Amino acid sequence: SLVYLALCERELVRRPSEPRTVEERLTAATAALNNGDEDQAEALARTVLLDSPQHDLALYLLAAIQARRGAADEALRFLGRAMAANPEVRAQARHDADFEDLHELEAFRELIDAPVGPEADPSRRSRRNRSDR
């Protein structure tokens, strides 16, 4: 029985623990997606959104998963949320092979080519100009 306990302890040390932090879950989700395990990647990314609903990478991963599955509307919805959270996502999405099938869609081109930042919102620009005076 002591031998069995020693074997169990050794197995527990050898086996990686479940990803706990947001970063660990995102790393595991990315690895799962890269290994073709979309279901595992989706499950992990969704747990991140429970903790951080506007997390750009989790939203981006979900967009990529939906794009791979051919669910263009869902992919665009997640991608739009990811870009709203972090405009830099746009450049990555433009060249990401996961979104290749979406390139022909007008909605994808509009999302990728839309202006970003304070300059994109005329009401914010006018407020900023007033404060500069």
Buried (B, 14 or more C-beta within 10 A) or exposed (E): EEEEEEEEEEEEEEEEEEBEEBEBBBBBBBBBBEEEBBEBBBBBBBBBBEEBEEBBBBBBBBBBBBBBEEBBEBBBBBBBBBBEBBBEBBEBBEEBEBBEBBEEBEBBEEBBEEEBEEEEEEEEEEEEEEEEE
